[in-house]
Amino acid sequence: MNFGRALLGLGDGFLDRVLCVIGTIVFSQIPEFMQQYLQRLGGHLDEARRQLAQFTQVATQSGLTLDRLITQTSVNGDPAVARLSSVMTESVERVTTLESAQSALLHASVWSRPFVFLQHLDHSIARATWTVFKPAIPTTVEGLIYAGCGMLVLLGLYHVGLKYPVTVASRSR
């Protein structure tokens, strides 16, 4: 009898259970992280909208549209004032990007949400979310789905990636 096969046989049931628990716990945190990320994303969006509203208000008080203010500012002879046009343009783009990400995440299905999340991921917001992330016990259907998927993924990796190759290798000897 092969040593690897014998070792797997001894702890197989226990290892299955441990992997089920680990997969369930780890994957069930994914919806919680996305929820906390969404809250932080919303805060960034609110702040970007506030900044954009200030630029729009300055434009309105000057009798201009925001686009016209950006154009006039960009051709100003004073380099410091001219650089403000790029700040305003970046503000408009930031609001558009954050609104798109928030809308996509809020309207994604349970199955597509992780892919939508990765597609619209803002790395600085994700890092900031991770630094203050608080794990939670999933009480939603989505949390339960992710927990079940985590259990199946880790069990699948164990059986296909470790147990099956060891069994095949021991039979061939």
Buried (B, 14 or more C-beta within 10 A) or exposed (E): EBEBBEEBEEEEEEBBEEBBEEBBBBBBBBBBBBBBBBEBBEEBBEEBBEBBEEBBEBBEEEEBEBEEBBEBBBEEEEEEEBEBBEEBBEBBEBBEBBBEBBEBBEEBEEEEBBEBBEEBBBEEBBEBBEEEBEEBEBEEEBBBBBBBBBBBBBBEEBBEEEBEEBBEEBEEE
